[in-house]
Amino acid sequence: MNARSSIGLLGLTCLVLGLVRADVFSLATAKKPKVEISFWNGFTGPDGRVMLEMIRDFNKENPDVEISMQRIAWALYYNKVMVSGLDGRGPELFVVHASALTRMHRAGIVADDDDIFQGPSGIPQSDFDPYVLEQTMFGGHHSAVPLDIHPQGMFCNSDMLKNVGIVNSDGTARVPVNRTEFIAAARGMMKLSTSLDAKFGFALTAWQNNFMSLLPQFDGHYLDANGRADLNNPGNVAALTFLGSLRNGMHLIPPPDNQMGWVGYRQQKVGMVFEGVYMLGDLLRLKDMHYVGAPIPTIGNHPGTLADSHCLCIRSGIDLKKREAAQRFIRFLSANSIRWAAAGQVPARRSVRALDAFKKMQVQSAFAKQIPFMKYPPRITTLFELGLEVQLAVEKVIRGTAQPKEALDIANTNAQRAMDRDAEQSAGSKR
Amino acid sequence: MNYHTRRRLTGFVFLAPYFLSFCCFLLLPILVAAGLAFMRFDLTAKNSIQLVGVQNFRELMKDSYFAQALLATCRYAILMVPSLIISAFAIALGLNSMSRGRDLMRALIYLPGMFTIAVTAILWQWFYNLEFGLFNFLLKHLGSAPVSWLSDKRLAMPSIVVMALWWTAGGASVVLLTALQQIPRMYIEAAALDGANAGQLFWRITLPLLRPVLFFVVVTNTIGAFQMFPQASLLTQGGPLLSTRGVVQYMYETAFNNYRLGYAASISWALTLVIVVFISAQFFAFRRIAD
């Protein structure tokens, strides 16, 4: 064997050994089991894409964990989580609105998650507003981590405001901040109508939410101090009277036609709407529309609005490895919630809201100003039935078929009946 | 194994796949629903299953929302079934008399039935929209005031029926057309030779011979009408003021929004009873006409 052949043989041997080694290593890596976490949520809009990007980054940073996301429309989502969760087939990690957490907790689907706030790598509790954190606690234990806050606020079409001369000294659109300015703006923008193209300064979107957004301003509430239905209290009546007067007294809003207010706003036929900050994702797709986000004007006695939160929950009964992986992912999402804010949300953590990047998000930061005044829906298991009663009461008043007090009296009786039935039923259960 | 046994077994083998799926996905759920109707079962209160006898049915009798939903369902069925039969029959007679282009017309008429109800509802939501819908756009150009098709309590249900007719009339007319084409020409020709006019031919020959198929179309569409759910749920969400919320939608909301499975099961049995009453009435009516 000459030198050339020897070098060739050596090279070939090295190559073979190298390949074998690489293969052995790759096999070793491949064999290392990943902890698979199934993560369900209802982020079917543009927010889902942002969440997907965050999951990809987490999976890249954490090769031992594989988060896979399943998005289901909210209308079906809770049914699926509930039914699958009850017999232990549900996802390890899932999103629940703070308002829906009571039912999930009573069903025993949600695990206590106190330890995620403990230790050096724990999420600092002090970084959350106590009122927000309270929404996720049952019997002194944390059941979830709030990812965001989504208050109801006001979206204004700045072009329409400018076109009727409602501007600041610097020429920017002037957003109404109180009842007088709000009514003047709503009335003013109606003047943009033509014979074939009606324009409105304001329109209702989701009636129940629109009503609930005004309740804190009028010192209204759903339940009394004893936890009984109190829908017909003077504050609620005052809020509903105002909402009804927009249609039946002042004729400022379009006829009630299937709550198409948001569609009208998108089509620039409506100047102002009350909606959740999450609708921003829908507007971001409209390139020719100029809008501005603002707190809901002070229509009542003081500022206030309705809010809710997407909360991250771990399913009860999962093994420790999965629990640790799910908690790691929750910490990642919480720490990086500035990225989530870009999807049209207000981060739940104060430190994230203090970032310059968040302050530059006009709509989100404007909506976030309402955090000190916001109210969450009541924490009851019959919230859907109560909501339906409220929705009917609002609808009757907007359609002019009942007076606010009369409509709320009926709603209150029906809501209390549902609550009594539920109390009797849960008392009979073994849980 | 003799021939008859083999033949009988072969029949069972052919039936087995359907029979198994029938037992698993139809019979078993029916039995479970029958049991649930006499129980209190709230998904959120684990281990809350309790036998409550006929309490669910007693509550149902006093439930004003159930009464409202039943009324809405009956209104839909009463508007929908006769309109469907008349329009499908008219279409079938028209197609039957065509000598050219019948296949193309039949395909076009059947086309809406190929859409899913979701697509159909989205399309008609736009047609009916008060501010920027097609119908009101046309009305405005004709100088008329816009109409609240879906938010006026008097118009909402008829508007749903019109959409459902557009969606389903094609299917029913194809069935009736096929039946019309099966009527032997000699009966018509013999009656015509005996001097029967067009009206007599229709009432004395065509209609009686179509009776079995007509009965089938009426019964299946009546059952379908009582099961009305996505039509209203997608177009009006059950509004205005729950005036178009049918029994099935109420049952769905009770089971999957309020998680009251026992009560929802009792609603389903009440609906079954109503359907049985209506179908029995139709059966006796058809038999009486036949006699």
Interface residues (C-beta under 8 A of the other chain):
Chain A: N79 M82 V83 L86 R103 M104 R106 A107 G108 L196 A198 P254 P255 P256 D257 N258 M260 G264 Q267 K269 T381 T382 F384 E385 L392 E395 K396 R399 T401 D422 Q425 S426 G428 S429 K430 R431
Chain B: R40 D42 L43 T44 A45 K46 N47 S48 Q50 Q125 N129 L130 E131 F132 K140 S148 L150 S151 T236 Q237 G239 P240 L241 L242 E253 F256 N257 N258 Y259
